[in-house]
Amino acid sequence: MSQSDELALDLPHGVSKPKSISAPAIDLSVPHRFGFAGQRWFTGAGTVTKGVLMITAGVFLLSQIPATPNLVVQMAILSGLLIVGGAAFVLVSLGDFFGSLTIDEQGYRANFVLTGFSGTWSNVVNWVVHESSHNADIPAVQIWTGPQQVIHAIPGGYLSKEEGHRVHQLLRALAPCDECETPTPSAHHL
């Protein structure tokens, strides 16, 4: 009896032996875009809510200035701070909804709406991908560039596990490196 026949005997009736799963080939001629909204929408919604509540409180306090003539300056300052702080929260949340990482043949670009970074593959010295990092303290992707060893990083929690795996495949194909690796779970201890 062959080994495959022995394995088939161990499977329940009606269950066939699984076929080997292979990853689909990566098309390097097209840009690969990984949006952050899929992982960050809940955080973004919370940040927008905080911002809108702060703006609402600021506008309400501004509307109460005529009723409190002795506190005009204090109410105006507090209202202004609340409105500016709320607007800042709303602007920061745009990165959660509209931010992305794009990888193509020329290089990589991270867009956090208000900030971002980019680089070419010829400048990449080293890279590390934590495929399933959901901890903001452990970056999902780190890319070291140039002789100054500038680090470009995508924080943990911005990419799903599948996206992290795909980014790892793309970096392996576009920026091969002998020392680059995906850390094991034991390497996550800080």
N, C-alpha and C positions, 0 to 999 in steps of 0.2 A: 504494500500500500504506500503510495507516495505521500509526501508531507502535505501537499495541497488537499488530498483526499482526507487526511487526518483532520486538517483544519475545518474542512467542510462538514465533517461529522460533529464538530463541537458547536456549530451554528444552529440556532433554532430553525424549525421547519419554515420554509418560505423566505428565509433571509439568505441573500446571496453574499458572497465574499465581496467586500468593498474594493472598488477600483482605486488605483493609486491616484492621488490628487496632485496635480502639477500646477504651478503658478502660471497664469497667462503671460505670454511674452510682453515685454515692455516696448512700446513704440517710442523711441527716443526722438523722433522727428517732430513730435507735437509737444506743446507745453502741457505740463501736468499741474493743475491748480487744486490746492487743498484749502477749502474755505474753513474758517474757524467757527462759523455760526452753528454747525451741527453739534459741536461740543460746548460752545460758550453761550448759547442763546439764553439759558436760565440765568447765568451770571449777568449777562447783558440786560435782561429784563429787570433783574433786581437793581442794577445800577441806574437804569433809566427811571425806575420807580422812585428811588431815593432822590434823584435829580428833580423829577417833576414835583415831588412833595416839598422839596426845599424851595423851588421856584414859587409854588403855590403859597407857601407860608410867607415868603418875601413879598409877593404881590399883595397878600392880605394885610400884612403889616403896613405897607405903603398906603393902602386904602384907609387905614385907621389913623393916619397922621392928622387929618382935620379934627378928629375927636379928642386928640391928646396934644394940645398946643404946647405944653411944657416939655414934651418928649420928642419934639420934631427931629432934632439932630440924632438922638439915640436911635429912634425908629428908622430914620433914613439910613444910618450906618448899618444897622442890623439887617434891614431889608436888602440893602445892596450886597452885603456879604452872603446872605442866603441865595439871592438870585445868581450871583457870580459862581458860588459853590455848586448850585444846582446845575447851571449851564456846563460847568466843568465835568460833573458826573455824566451828563448826557453826552458830551463830546467823547469822553473816555469809553463809554459803552459802544460807540460806533465801531471801534476796533473789534469788539466781540461779535457784532452782527455782519460787518462788511470786510473784516481783515482776512488775509489769505497768505499762503505760501505758494509760490509758483516756481517750478523747476523745469528747465528746458536745456537744450544743447549748449546755449551760451553761458548759462549760469543760474543763479537763484535770486529770488526777490521775496522778501517778507513785507507785507503791508499791514500795519496796524492802524490805518487811517491817519492818525496824527503823527506817527513815527514809522520807521521801517528801516530796512537795510537791504543791500544787494551785493552780489559779488560774482566774479567769473571763476570757472573751474581751474584756470591756470594759476590762480592765487591761492587755491585751497591747499593747506599744509596737512590738515588732519580733520577728522569729523567723528562724531559719536551720535548714535541714535538710541534713545530709550523708547522702544516701540510702544510700550504700554504705560508710559508715565502720566499719571493723573495728579501728581503732586506738584504744585507750583514751584517748590524748592528744587525739584530735579528737572532740568530742561529736557524737553522731548527731543530736540535736535540741537547740537552744538557744532559749529563749523569754525575752525581756526584758519585765518587767512594771513598771508604776507609774512615778511620777516619779523614784524612786530608782534605776531601771534595774536592779532585781534580776534576776539571771539564773538561770533554772531549766534544768537540763541533764540529758539522758539520755546517759551515756557511750557512746562508740563500742563496737561489738561487742554491744550489747544488742538491736539490731533487725536483721532480715535486710534485704537490699536491697529486696525486695518490700514489707516492712513500712515501711521508710523512705520508699518511693515513696508508699504509701498515706497515711502520716502527712503527707507533703508535700501531697497532694491535700486532705486534711481541713483542714489549716491554711490552705491557700489559700481554701477554701470558707467556713470559720468565722471566720478572722481575717485578712481581706484587708488587704494592706499594700503600698504602692507601693515601699518600700525593701527588703522582705523578698525573699529569693532563696535558691536552692539553689546553693551555690558550685560552680564548675567544678573539675576535678581539679587545675589549676594553683594554685588558692587553698588547697590543703591543705598547702603548704609552710610550715613554721613558722620 
